[in-house]
Amino acid sequence: MSRYSVCSWRRIEAGLAIALLVALAVPLMGTRPAMAQAAKKAKPAAKKVAVKKKQVPKPPKPRDVILETRDELQLTVTYYPSLLQKDAVPIVLLHDHKGNRQQRPYEETAAKYQALGYAVLVPDLRGHGESINFAKTTGAATRPALRLDGLRPRDFTNMVFEDMRSVKSFLMKENNSGKLNIEKLCLIGTGMGASVAANFATFDWSRQQFDGAKKQGRDVRGLVMVSPDYSFRGLPLTDFLAHRKLSPGLKMMHEQLSIMMIVGKQNTGHYADAKRIFKKLSLQHIGKEAENLKQRSLFFSNWQHDSPLQGVDLLTAPALKVADDVGFFIKRKLGESPHAWTDRTSKLKK
């Protein structure tokens, strides 16, 4: 092959190579503007914004408090404060005979009602739980501790006139500090506790009033009696159920106190006592079992459960939802009542 021919082939090969490069470059050049334009049109992916759930404030932790009664008993209670302050309904939850505030059903019930916004206090009534010792007075002989199996009728009476008075004094201080509304006080009692509650309500509404002074007592607006006894040792319901020659205070009690009674019908003794109490209350209680819920102040017919359970076991039975019914009763008859908070601090202490 001649030199010319070789040079020609080289020129041809070079030309072909250049042509091939141009052919490849043209489509690439055409795609670059399109890719750039597409990139401009493409929007960045939206960032996921985490939606923060509104945190519901947790209720304050319950605390144990030791109250000293007038006869110097060291009364131990557990207090479950409310976040609602002056709008909080105060509840006193009273245990049955041989019970105490640290039994799980009472702790769970107190926590349940605290979560609903109520201020709950659960005491160990004298001779029960940790409320067994008297204060050591200097120079005086130490009194023996109370024994549950050695309680006398007077000790049960003092649950009303000593223990409950100290409980209410504590709640009154909380009221005057703006932490609850004592004007909406509710008492829930199981068994023996129902007798203590009814007798204290009677005492509270019987307090003498003085001209020019702040209201004395008359604060118990709700009473829940679970498996009540017609008469329990030193705690008969004679004054509570009286319907003749009532004092002005007791007349007002039967006009303004809302009462709920709960019992298991399969225990004939408790059922008979509950029906007997209801029959006597019906003689003088204003509102009775009226159809209109706002006017109704006596609740019993719908809370006669076909169950052998009584007391706190009946109150906390999940299937029966008694605790929910009680919560609804408290909400409608106390939480929604018009009784406004007032400072009840004695003029002598100001």
Contacts in CASP RR format, 6 or more apart in sequence:
PFRMAT RR
TARGET T0000
AUTHOR 0000-0000-0000
METHOD contacts of the structure
MODEL  1
MSRYSVCSWRRIEAGLAIALLVALAVPLMGTRPAMAQAAKKAKPAAKKVA
VKKKQVPKPPKPRDVILETRDELQLTVTYYPSLLQKDAVPIVLLHDHKGN
RQQRPYEETAAKYQALGYAVLVPDLRGHGESINFAKTTGAATRPALRLDG
LRPRDFTNMVFEDMRSVKSFLMKENNSGKLNIEKLCLIGTGMGASVAANF
ATFDWSRQQFDGAKKQGRDVRGLVMVSPDYSFRGLPLTDFLAHRKLSPGL
KMMHEQLSIMMIVGKQNTGHYADAKRIFKKLSLQHIGKEAENLKQRSLFF
SNWQHDSPLQGVDLLTAPALKVADDVGFFIKRKLGESPHAWTDRTSKLKK
57 83 0 8 1.000
59 80 0 8 1.000
59 81 0 8 1.000
59 82 0 8 1.000
59 83 0 8 1.000
59 114 0 8 1.000
59 115 0 8 1.000
59 117 0 8 1.000
60 80 0 8 1.000
60 81 0 8 1.000
60 83 0 8 1.000
62 78 0 8 1.000
62 79 0 8 1.000
62 80 0 8 1.000
62 81 0 8 1.000
62 110 0 8 1.000
62 111 0 8 1.000
62 114 0 8 1.000
63 78 0 8 1.000
63 79 0 8 1.000
63 81 0 8 1.000
64 76 0 8 1.000
64 77 0 8 1.000
64 78 0 8 1.000
64 79 0 8 1.000
65 76 0 8 1.000
65 77 0 8 1.000
65 78 0 8 1.000
65 79 0 8 1.000
65 170 0 8 1.000
66 74 0 8 1.000
66 75 0 8 1.000
66 76 0 8 1.000
66 77 0 8 1.000
67 74 0 8 1.000
67 75 0 8 1.000
67 76 0 8 1.000
67 77 0 8 1.000
67 123 0 8 1.000
67 166 0 8 1.000
67 167 0 8 1.000
67 169 0 8 1.000
67 170 0 8 1.000
68 74 0 8 1.000
68 75 0 8 1.000
68 135 0 8 1.000
68 166 0 8 1.000
69 75 0 8 1.000
69 126 0 8 1.000
69 158 0 8 1.000
69 162 0 8 1.000
69 163 0 8 1.000
69 165 0 8 1.000
69 166 0 8 1.000
70 162 0 8 1.000
70 165 0 8 1.000
70 166 0 8 1.000
71 134 0 8 1.000
71 158 0 8 1.000
71 162 0 8 1.000
72 134 0 8 1.000
72 135 0 8 1.000
72 137 0 8 1.000
73 126 0 8 1.000
73 131 0 8 1.000
73 133 0 8 1.000
73 134 0 8 1.000
73 135 0 8 1.000
73 146 0 8 1.000
73 162 0 8 1.000
73 163 0 8 1.000
74 131 0 8 1.000
74 133 0 8 1.000
74 134 0 8 1.000
74 135 0 8 1.000
75 123 0 8 1.000
75 124 0 8 1.000
75 126 0 8 1.000
75 131 0 8 1.000
75 163 0 8 1.000
75 166 0 8 1.000
75 167 0 8 1.000
76 101 0 8 1.000
76 123 0 8 1.000
76 124 0 8 1.000
76 129 0 8 1.000
76 130 0 8 1.000
76 131 0 8 1.000
77 101 0 8 1.000
77 121 0 8 1.000
77 122 0 8 1.000
77 123 0 8 1.000
77 124 0 8 1.000
77 167 0 8 1.000
77 170 0 8 1.000
78 101 0 8 1.000
78 102 0 8 1.000
78 107 0 8 1.000
78 110 0 8 1.000
78 121 0 8 1.000
78 122 0 8 1.000
78 123 0 8 1.000
79 119 0 8 1.000
79 120 0 8 1.000
79 121 0 8 1.000
79 170 0 8 1.000
80 110 0 8 1.000
80 111 0 8 1.000
80 113 0 8 1.000
80 114 0 8 1.000
80 119 0 8 1.000
80 120 0 8 1.000
80 121 0 8 1.000
80 122 0 8 1.000
81 114 0 8 1.000
81 119 0 8 1.000
81 174 0 8 1.000
81 179 0 8 1.000
82 88 0 8 1.000
82 114 0 8 1.000
82 117 0 8 1.000
82 118 0 8 1.000
82 119 0 8 1.000
82 179 0 8 1.000
82 180 0 8 1.000
83 117 0 8 1.000
84 117 0 8 1.000
84 119 0 8 1.000
84 180 0 8 1.000
85 178 0 8 1.000
85 179 0 8 1.000
85 180 0 8 1.000
86 178 0 8 1.000
86 179 0 8 1.000
86 180 0 8 1.000
86 181 0 8 1.000
86 341 0 8 1.000
87 181 0 8 1.000
87 341 0 8 1.000
88 117 0 8 1.000
88 118 0 8 1.000
88 119 0 8 1.000
88 179 0 8 1.000
88 180 0 8 1.000
88 181 0 8 1.000
89 117 0 8 1.000
89 118 0 8 1.000
89 119 0 8 1.000
89 180 0 8 1.000
89 181 0 8 1.000
89 184 0 8 1.000
89 185 0 8 1.000
89 186 0 8 1.000
89 330 0 8 1.000
89 334 0 8 1.000
89 335 0 8 1.000
90 118 0 8 1.000
90 119 0 8 1.000
90 120 0 8 1.000
90 121 0 8 1.000
90 171 0 8 1.000
90 174 0 8 1.000
90 175 0 8 1.000
90 180 0 8 1.000
90 181 0 8 1.000
90 182 0 8 1.000
90 184 0 8 1.000
90 185 0 8 1.000
90 186 0 8 1.000
91 113 0 8 1.000
91 118 0 8 1.000
91 119 0 8 1.000
91 120 0 8 1.000
91 121 0 8 1.000
91 186 0 8 1.000
91 187 0 8 1.000
91 188 0 8 1.000
91 330 0 8 1.000
92 120 0 8 1.000
92 121 0 8 1.000
92 122 0 8 1.000
92 123 0 8 1.000
92 164 0 8 1.000
92 167 0 8 1.000
92 171 0 8 1.000
92 185 0 8 1.000
92 186 0 8 1.000
92 187 0 8 1.000
92 188 0 8 1.000
92 197 0 8 1.000
93 106 0 8 1.000
93 109 0 8 1.000
93 110 0 8 1.000
93 113 0 8 1.000
93 120 0 8 1.000
93 121 0 8 1.000
93 122 0 8 1.000
93 188 0 8 1.000
93 189 0 8 1.000
94 123 0 8 1.000
94 125 0 8 1.000
94 187 0 8 1.000
94 188 0 8 1.000
94 189 0 8 1.000
94 190 0 8 1.000
94 192 0 8 1.000
94 193 0 8 1.000
94 194 0 8 1.000
94 196 0 8 1.000
94 197 0 8 1.000
95 101 0 8 1.000
95 103 0 8 1.000
95 106 0 8 1.000
95 122 0 8 1.000
95 124 0 8 1.000
95 125 0 8 1.000
95 128 0 8 1.000
95 189 0 8 1.000
95 190 0 8 1.000
95 192 0 8 1.000
95 193 0 8 1.000
95 312 0 8 1.000
96 189 0 8 1.000
96 190 0 8 1.000
96 191 0 8 1.000
96 192 0 8 1.000
96 193 0 8 1.000
96 227 0 8 1.000
96 311 0 8 1.000
96 312 0 8 1.000
97 191 0 8 1.000
97 192 0 8 1.000
97 193 0 8 1.000
97 232 0 8 1.000
98 128 0 8 1.000
98 148 0 8 1.000
99 128 0 8 1.000
99 129 0 8 1.000
100 106 0 8 1.000
100 124 0 8 1.000
100 128 0 8 1.000
100 129 0 8 1.000
100 130 0 8 1.000
101 107 0 8 1.000
101 122 0 8 1.000
101 123 0 8 1.000
101 124 0 8 1.000
101 129 0 8 1.000
102 124 0 8 1.000
102 129 0 8 1.000
103 312 0 8 1.000
105 312 0 8 1.000
105 313 0 8 1.000
105 315 0 8 1.000
105 316 0 8 1.000
106 122 0 8 1.000
106 312 0 8 1.000
107 122 0 8 1.000
108 316 0 8 1.000
109 312 0 8 1.000
109 315 0 8 1.000
109 316 0 8 1.000
109 323 0 8 1.000
110 120 0 8 1.000
110 122 0 8 1.000
112 323 0 8 1.000
113 120 0 8 1.000
113 327 0 8 1.000
113 330 0 8 1.000
114 120 0 8 1.000
116 327 0 8 1.000
116 331 0 8 1.000
118 186 0 8 1.000
118 330 0 8 1.000
119 171 0 8 1.000
119 174 0 8 1.000
119 179 0 8 1.000
119 180 0 8 1.000
121 167 0 8 1.000
121 170 0 8 1.000
121 171 0 8 1.000
123 131 0 8 1.000
123 163 0 8 1.000
123 167 0 8 1.000
124 130 0 8 1.000
124 131 0 8 1.000
125 131 0 8 1.000
125 159 0 8 1.000
125 163 0 8 1.000
125 192 0 8 1.000
125 193 0 8 1.000
125 196 0 8 1.000
126 132 0 8 1.000
126 146 0 8 1.000
126 151 0 8 1.000
126 155 0 8 1.000
126 158 0 8 1.000
126 159 0 8 1.000
126 162 0 8 1.000
126 163 0 8 1.000
127 146 0 8 1.000
127 147 0 8 1.000
127 148 0 8 1.000
127 151 0 8 1.000
127 155 0 8 1.000
128 148 0 8 1.000
131 146 0 8 1.000
131 163 0 8 1.000
132 145 0 8 1.000
132 146 0 8 1.000
132 147 0 8 1.000
133 145 0 8 1.000
133 146 0 8 1.000
134 142 0 8 1.000
134 143 0 8 1.000
134 145 0 8 1.000
136 142 0 8 1.000
146 155 0 8 1.000
153 233 0 8 1.000
153 234 0 8 1.000
154 234 0 8 1.000
156 192 0 8 1.000
156 196 0 8 1.000
156 232 0 8 1.000
156 233 0 8 1.000
156 234 0 8 1.000
156 235 0 8 1.000
157 234 0 8 1.000
157 235 0 8 1.000
159 196 0 8 1.000
159 235 0 8 1.000
160 196 0 8 1.000
160 199 0 8 1.000
160 200 0 8 1.000
160 203 0 8 1.000
160 235 0 8 1.000
161 203 0 8 1.000
163 196 0 8 1.000
164 196 0 8 1.000
164 200 0 8 1.000
164 203 0 8 1.000
168 182 0 8 1.000
168 185 0 8 1.000
168 200 0 8 1.000
168 204 0 8 1.000
168 219 0 8 1.000
171 180 0 8 1.000
171 182 0 8 1.000
171 185 0 8 1.000
172 182 0 8 1.000
172 344 0 8 1.000
174 180 0 8 1.000
174 182 0 8 1.000
175 181 0 8 1.000
175 182 0 8 1.000
175 341 0 8 1.000
175 343 0 8 1.000
175 344 0 8 1.000
176 343 0 8 1.000
176 344 0 8 1.000
176 345 0 8 1.000
178 341 0 8 1.000
181 339 0 8 1.000
181 340 0 8 1.000
181 341 0 8 1.000
182 219 0 8 1.000
182 344 0 8 1.000
183 219 0 8 1.000
183 221 0 8 1.000
183 339 0 8 1.000
183 340 0 8 1.000
183 341 0 8 1.000
183 342 0 8 1.000
184 219 0 8 1.000
184 221 0 8 1.000
184 334 0 8 1.000
184 335 0 8 1.000
184 337 0 8 1.000
184 339 0 8 1.000
185 219 0 8 1.000
185 220 0 8 1.000
185 221 0 8 1.000
185 222 0 8 1.000
186 220 0 8 1.000
186 221 0 8 1.000
186 222 0 8 1.000
186 223 0 8 1.000
186 224 0 8 1.000
186 330 0 8 1.000
186 334 0 8 1.000
187 197 0 8 1.000
187 200 0 8 1.000
187 201 0 8 1.000
187 220 0 8 1.000
187 222 0 8 1.000
187 223 0 8 1.000
187 224 0 8 1.000
188 197 0 8 1.000
188 224 0 8 1.000
188 226 0 8 1.000
188 315 0 8 1.000
188 326 0 8 1.000
189 196 0 8 1.000
189 197 0 8 1.000
189 224 0 8 1.000
189 225 0 8 1.000
189 226 0 8 1.000
190 226 0 8 1.000
190 227 0 8 1.000
190 311 0 8 1.000
190 312 0 8 1.000
190 314 0 8 1.000
190 315 0 8 1.000
191 225 0 8 1.000
191 226 0 8 1.000
191 227 0 8 1.000
191 228 0 8 1.000
191 229 0 8 1.000
191 232 0 8 1.000
191 310 0 8 1.000
191 311 0 8 1.000
192 229 0 8 1.000
192 232 0 8 1.000
192 235 0 8 1.000
194 225 0 8 1.000
194 226 0 8 1.000
194 227 0 8 1.000
194 228 0 8 1.000
194 229 0 8 1.000
195 228 0 8 1.000
195 229 0 8 1.000
195 231 0 8 1.000
195 232 0 8 1.000
195 235 0 8 1.000
195 237 0 8 1.000
196 235 0 8 1.000
197 223 0 8 1.000
197 224 0 8 1.000
197 225 0 8 1.000
198 223 0 8 1.000
198 225 0 8 1.000
198 228 0 8 1.000
198 237 0 8 1.000
198 240 0 8 1.000
199 235 0 8 1.000
199 237 0 8 1.000
199 239 0 8 1.000
199 240 0 8 1.000
200 220 0 8 1.000
201 220 0 8 1.000
201 222 0 8 1.000
201 223 0 8 1.000
201 240 0 8 1.000
201 253 0 8 1.000
201 257 0 8 1.000
202 239 0 8 1.000
202 240 0 8 1.000
202 250 0 8 1.000
202 253 0 8 1.000
204 217 0 8 1.000
204 218 0 8 1.000
204 219 0 8 1.000
204 220 0 8 1.000
205 217 0 8 1.000
205 218 0 8 1.000
205 220 0 8 1.000
205 249 0 8 1.000
205 250 0 8 1.000
205 252 0 8 1.000
205 253 0 8 1.000
205 257 0 8 1.000
206 239 0 8 1.000
206 247 0 8 1.000
206 249 0 8 1.000
206 250 0 8 1.000
207 216 0 8 1.000
207 217 0 8 1.000
207 218 0 8 1.000
208 216 0 8 1.000
209 215 0 8 1.000
209 216 0 8 1.000
210 216 0 8 1.000
213 347 0 8 1.000
214 344 0 8 1.000
214 346 0 8 1.000
214 347 0 8 1.000
215 344 0 8 1.000
218 249 0 8 1.000
218 252 0 8 1.000
218 253 0 8 1.000
220 253 0 8 1.000
220 257 0 8 1.000
221 256 0 8 1.000
221 257 0 8 1.000
221 258 0 8 1.000
221 333 0 8 1.000
221 334 0 8 1.000
221 337 0 8 1.000
221 339 0 8 1.000
222 257 0 8 1.000
222 258 0 8 1.000
222 259 0 8 1.000
222 260 0 8 1.000
222 330 0 8 1.000
222 333 0 8 1.000
222 334 0 8 1.000
223 257 0 8 1.000
223 258 0 8 1.000
223 259 0 8 1.000
223 260 0 8 1.000
224 259 0 8 1.000
224 260 0 8 1.000
224 261 0 8 1.000
224 262 0 8 1.000
224 326 0 8 1.000
224 329 0 8 1.000
224 330 0 8 1.000
225 259 0 8 1.000
225 260 0 8 1.000
225 261 0 8 1.000
225 262 0 8 1.000
225 274 0 8 1.000
225 277 0 8 1.000
226 262 0 8 1.000
226 263 0 8 1.000
226 310 0 8 1.000
226 311 0 8 1.000
226 312 0 8 1.000
226 314 0 8 1.000
226 315 0 8 1.000
226 322 0 8 1.000
227 262 0 8 1.000
227 263 0 8 1.000
227 264 0 8 1.000
227 267 0 8 1.000
227 270 0 8 1.000
227 274 0 8 1.000
227 310 0 8 1.000
227 311 0 8 1.000
227 314 0 8 1.000
228 237 0 8 1.000
228 261 0 8 1.000
228 263 0 8 1.000
228 270 0 8 1.000
228 273 0 8 1.000
228 274 0 8 1.000
228 277 0 8 1.000
229 235 0 8 1.000
229 270 0 8 1.000
229 273 0 8 1.000
230 236 0 8 1.000
230 237 0 8 1.000
230 273 0 8 1.000
230 276 0 8 1.000
230 277 0 8 1.000
231 237 0 8 1.000
237 277 0 8 1.000
239 250 0 8 1.000
241 277 0 8 1.000
241 280 0 8 1.000
241 281 0 8 1.000
242 250 0 8 1.000
243 280 0 8 1.000
243 283 0 8 1.000
243 284 0 8 1.000
246 254 0 8 1.000
246 284 0 8 1.000
254 284 0 8 1.000
254 285 0 8 1.000
254 286 0 8 1.000
255 286 0 8 1.000
256 297 0 8 1.000
257 297 0 8 1.000
258 297 0 8 1.000
258 298 0 8 1.000
258 299 0 8 1.000
258 329 0 8 1.000
258 333 0 8 1.000
258 334 0 8 1.000
259 281 0 8 1.000
259 285 0 8 1.000
259 297 0 8 1.000
259 298 0 8 1.000
259 299 0 8 1.000
260 299 0 8 1.000
260 300 0 8 1.000
260 303 0 8 1.000
260 326 0 8 1.000
260 329 0 8 1.000
261 274 0 8 1.000
261 277 0 8 1.000
261 278 0 8 1.000
261 299 0 8 1.000
261 300 0 8 1.000
261 303 0 8 1.000
262 303 0 8 1.000
262 305 0 8 1.000
262 314 0 8 1.000
262 315 0 8 1.000
262 322 0 8 1.000
262 325 0 8 1.000
262 326 0 8 1.000
263 270 0 8 1.000
263 271 0 8 1.000
263 274 0 8 1.000
263 303 0 8 1.000
263 304 0 8 1.000
263 305 0 8 1.000
263 310 0 8 1.000
263 314 0 8 1.000
264 270 0 8 1.000
264 271 0 8 1.000
264 304 0 8 1.000
264 305 0 8 1.000
264 306 0 8 1.000
264 307 0 8 1.000
264 308 0 8 1.000
264 309 0 8 1.000
264 310 0 8 1.000
264 314 0 8 1.000
265 271 0 8 1.000
265 304 0 8 1.000
265 305 0 8 1.000
265 306 0 8 1.000
265 307 0 8 1.000
266 306 0 8 1.000
266 307 0 8 1.000
266 308 0 8 1.000
267 308 0 8 1.000
267 310 0 8 1.000
270 310 0 8 1.000
271 304 0 8 1.000
274 300 0 8 1.000
274 304 0 8 1.000
278 298 0 8 1.000
278 300 0 8 1.000
281 298 0 8 1.000
282 288 0 8 1.000
282 298 0 8 1.000
285 297 0 8 1.000
285 298 0 8 1.000
286 297 0 8 1.000
287 295 0 8 1.000
287 296 0 8 1.000
287 297 0 8 1.000
287 298 0 8 1.000
288 296 0 8 1.000
288 297 0 8 1.000
288 298 0 8 1.000
289 296 0 8 1.000
289 298 0 8 1.000
289 299 0 8 1.000
289 300 0 8 1.000
289 301 0 8 1.000
290 296 0 8 1.000
290 297 0 8 1.000
293 332 0 8 1.000
297 333 0 8 1.000
299 329 0 8 1.000
303 322 0 8 1.000
303 325 0 8 1.000
305 314 0 8 1.000
305 320 0 8 1.000
305 322 0 8 1.000
307 314 0 8 1.000
307 317 0 8 1.000
307 320 0 8 1.000
309 317 0 8 1.000
309 320 0 8 1.000
314 320 0 8 1.000
314 322 0 8 1.000
315 322 0 8 1.000
315 323 0 8 1.000
315 326 0 8 1.000
316 322 0 8 1.000
316 323 0 8 1.000
END
